[in-house]
Amino acid sequence: MRVLAIVLVLVLAACGPKPAACPVMPEVPQGPAFLWKVHKAGGPTLWLFGTVHDLGLDSVPPQALAALDGAARFASELGEEDADQDAIRELLRQKSGPGIDQTLPPDDWYDLRDALSGRIKEDALRRARPWYALILLSQQMSPKAKVSMDVDLGKRAKAKQLSIDALESWQEQMTALDRVVTVADLSEAIRARSRMRCEPARLRAAYRTGDLELMTSLLVVERTAEPLLYARNRAWQPRLEGYLADRGAFVAVGLAHMLTDQGLPARLAAAGYTVERVP
């Protein structure tokens, strides 16, 4: 249930023709970290670190790890919150109305059913919400990540005995997805799924460059940016300013939340804080 997975699939839906094979990505030099230092007049420091959820700790630059190790608190989108499984099951399924087997074009439905055979029962898939079916498809067609950058950072923070906060709940994150992802998005992803397998290597290489413009083009989708990114940034900002008034924190959230003039660094700069990207 990672927001970035949804955004990535929506980007892929607009990609070009099916590649014969995934290109070999050349090794690129490590560029600047997606790490920002936020402070005001000698006050505590807030570190903002942009993650790519499906990469691991080995993709986190040393200066970000050093900032985490020296922080008083760690915060991420979901922190250590354990989701209520009964509540999740209710959020994943459509309770009434036509299921996706009726709202998808027939060929797309059969393709989706066959692609997810063995992963989810057909009757359950019929009642799945489009965003959940889209995530299942993304996970099925892409090499499965063995690690998660966000989870690994949280484990490191816990080992350092830092306080760990969640910026939102599972329910809030799932509700945001449900409002955005449509059956049309799912249909496009079904047709584009053969290209998903090439994206992890491409994304890893792009992340390593530290190129803000490039990552913005990959991660920020105009149609979904307001509900999936900007509205959540506004909701998180008071919490971040609270950290700045207290002991500071290291905050790790999806990189897309750091981008554009509505990103967290820009919003805090507009609020009067000194915001510097770490070289």
HELIX and SHEET records of a PDB file:
HELIX    1   1 VAL A    3  LEU A   12  1                                  10    
HELIX    2   2 LEU A   57  SER A   59  5                                   3    
HELIX    3   3 PRO A   62  ASP A   69  1                                   8    
HELIX    4   4 GLN A   85  LEU A   92  1                                   8    
HELIX    5   5 ILE A  100  THR A  103  1                                   4    
HELIX    6   6 PRO A  106  ALA A  115  1                                  10    
HELIX    7   7 GLU A  122  ARG A  126  1                                   5    
HELIX    8   8 PRO A  130  MET A  141  1                                  12    
HELIX    9   9 MET A  149  ALA A  159  1                                  11    
HELIX   10  10 TRP A  170  VAL A  180  1                                  11    
HELIX   11  11 VAL A  183  ALA A  192  1                                  10    
HELIX   12  12 ARG A  193  CYS A  198  5                                   6    
HELIX   13  13 GLU A  199  THR A  209  1                                  11    
HELIX   14  14 LEU A  212  LEU A  219  1                                   8    
HELIX   15  15 GLU A  222  ALA A  225  1                                   4    
HELIX   16  16 GLU A  226  TYR A  230  3                                   5    
HELIX   17  17 ALA A  231  ALA A  245  1                                  15    
HELIX   18  18 LEU A  255  MET A  258  5                                   4    
HELIX   19  19 LEU A  264  ALA A  270  1                                   7    
SHEET    1   A 6 SER A 163  ALA A 166  0                                        
SHEET    2   A 6 ARG A  73  SER A  76  1                                        
SHEET    3   A 6 ALA A 249  GLY A 254  1                                        
SHEET    4   A 6 LEU A  46  THR A  51  1                                        
SHEET    5   A 6 LEU A  35  HIS A  39 -1                                        
SHEET    6   A 6 THR A 274  ARG A 277 -1                                        
END                                                                             
